[in-house]
Amino acid sequence: MGTLTTAMLSVARTRRAMFGIGASFFIQAFIAVSWLPRIPEIIEKLGVSFATWGLIVGLAGVGNLIPLLFVNQLINRYGTRPLLQISLLVTSAATVVLGFVSDPWIFFAAAFVQNFGWGVYNISINSHSVVFQNRVGRVILGRFHASWSIGAAVSALLTGFFAAFTPLHTYLLGVSIVSAIIGLLGMSQMLGPKEDGHEDEKKRAEPVPILKTPGYVLLLALGLFCAVQPEATVMDWGAVFAKKTLNLGASLQAMPYTLFVVSMIVARLSIGKLSRRRHLSQIGQVAASIGAVSLSIAVILGSTLANISPVLALGATGLFWILTGLASGPQVPAIFSMAGSVEGITTAQAMSRMSLVNSAMLLSAKVLLGAIAQGVGVPFLFAVPVAAYVGSVFISGYVLRRSERTVPNNQDEPSNDENEAFEAFPMTSPIGVVVEDSEK
């Protein structure tokens, strides 16, 4: 069969870990998206305006910021898997509460707790996956983020399907229980605290005070915001746009986001092969250019045709929602892959600080989007993600010029998903690599 360059992980253990990480990304998205397509219903249930809704979800995002101040220290002490298990249970419980309440203040409190749990979860799962990617020696973040997108797509479809005949609180209760069980089972296959490399990470560098964070980390944080913001906007406001602008019924209100996220899955599953020929940042730069144009056309064309026929508006804009999803696919994996290449700090430190800045900017953006929707109109809020795509073009270009490929592309030799040793992505640091040498 082949040999391993390290005794740390067998091929079988590597595959089990990949399954566990993929399942964890899937479950996170499945829970997170489970109530988003029903936001119009929630807004009516709470009896709030768009501006107030933007304020609620924006300030609730502060819960996502708090763990970023200390979660890297918890990872260094306990590893990633225990933190993932606890945060999964917290977010599942908070999601149940979201379905039962009609008071805006209680909803805000539950959303705040949910965001707190996701703050711990996000850094833990992404730190785990970046270190694991470098351990196996090939680009696999795209697969994991594709798992997230698949979870989001499945969740959006099921939420739309059940919306016609299942009360929100019943649906979220079922989603939370099933997701917690499946998630914990999947996490049991991930690398444990003695395997996930957090001990090696601690040896990479002494803790760097937050005020002395390298400037490159701040640039990556801005890049992360530009990468996440279009995806977050379509997630938060896609159903509202479908209802208020396209005038679609409840069963079709999830379609713009569903088209977007399904195409994002395709893009992320293609990253591994594309990155053998082009640097991830170059892929992200080209894709962001496409995203800025396609999202603009989707919103303008949809708003114009909705007065003629809602279904015509949806059909005519479908291609552009798909192109926008394809454009968003490479953005986050490209930025996260760079987080492991910052000299002097650990991957968890870099990610925590990137996510801290990114989350603060997203919080402000959520409040801004709510104000735009209330004061100007829902279609106009999409100018913000279009601007984010443009920002991604310039940041990806800078990262591309700055980055050096740590290993050459072996483009003259055939390669497949099970035997990829050379990829166009920046490695974190010298850690054990699993390579299976197959006999031809």
PyMOL commands that set and color helices and strands:
alter all, ss='L'
color gray80, all
select helices_A, chain A and resi 11-33+36-46+50-60+62-69+71-78+81-100+104-136+141-163+168-187+198-204+210-212+215-244+250-252+255-274+280-305+310-328+331-341+347-375+378-402
alter helices_A, ss='H'
color red, helices_A
deselect
rebuild
show_as cartoon
